[in-house]
Amino acid sequence: MNNSSVMLVDGMALLFRAYYATAYSGYIRRTSEGLPVNAIYGFVRYFADAVRTFGPSHVVCCWDMGSRTFRSEQYVDYKANRPEAPEDLVPQFSMIKEVVECFGVPNLGIEGYEADDCIGTLAHTYSQDMDVYILTGDHDMLQLITEKTKVIIMKKGHSNYRVYDLAALYEEKQLTPRQIIDLKGLIGDPSDNYPGVKGIGEKTALKLLTEYESIEGILDNLAGLPKGVRTKIELDQEMLHLSRQLATIKCDVPLQCSLESSIWRPDLSRIRAKFEELEMETLVKQIS
């Protein structure tokens, strides 16, 4: 399978980014019937640019399927701080999937799991045979980097990417992919609303991981830690383990997607028809 690579797209990350990139100015692009399409328009631009830049032979798009997941079962407050999606964005959720389908790209998601878990599972499967690129804005995904899997983080602005492989991750953060999970176990994640160990910040956590490599290593050496740090970890061990569990992307969810169905071969006439329906003719030129 020479020169083949698959791009796994974090659909929600792209859609939210596209929505907020335009909505903050107060102008929401709409069709003549008043249907909001600003997020769809932005999504297609991001998506097309990434495919052009990285040239994958296969593409898959993964989605969250609602807020109830095995993580919210484990920890009731998981993501409970997230506001409702903006009203103008809601109708665009189902429309964007139709647009993605017009590109001949499969939309995947599975009840009870997050898009991250679908991406982790597909990355694990596909990387046996080919290179994998994960397109996202979410640094949690850095835990999925392997010899064959790279994570493309979308930065501010258009066509601005930071590509992480094992070396780039280590160079920037002095961490391995596995340690990304342990770091989240220690410090928690405010955006996902779980606390980690109360009172331990990133600086202390990084120091501990540099010295002891993993949460197991830290726990094995509790006696040698400064008293303040040791007490914090002892008091919060249960939350430490739970936070690490919540931070871990599952790579074995019951999900399949044949390589054949994800080959990148968009049908321009189908795309054109969809864009005309959504009154986004200017995009047709960009895509073709």
ABEGO torsion letter per residue (X at the ends): XBGBBBBBBBAAAAAAAAAAAAAAAGBBBBBAAGBBAAAAAAAAAAAAAAAAAAGBABBBBBBBAEABBAAAAABAABGAABBBBBAAAAAAAAAAAAAAAAAGBBBBBBBGBBAAAAAAAAAAAAAAABBBBBBBABAAAAAABBAABBBBBBBBEBGBBBBBBAAAAAAAAGBBAAAAAAAAAAAEBAAAGBAEBBGBBAAAAAAAAAAAGBAAAAAAAAAABBAAAAAAAAAAAAAAAAAAAAABBBAABBBBBBAAAABBBBBAAAAAAAAAAAGAAAAAAAAX
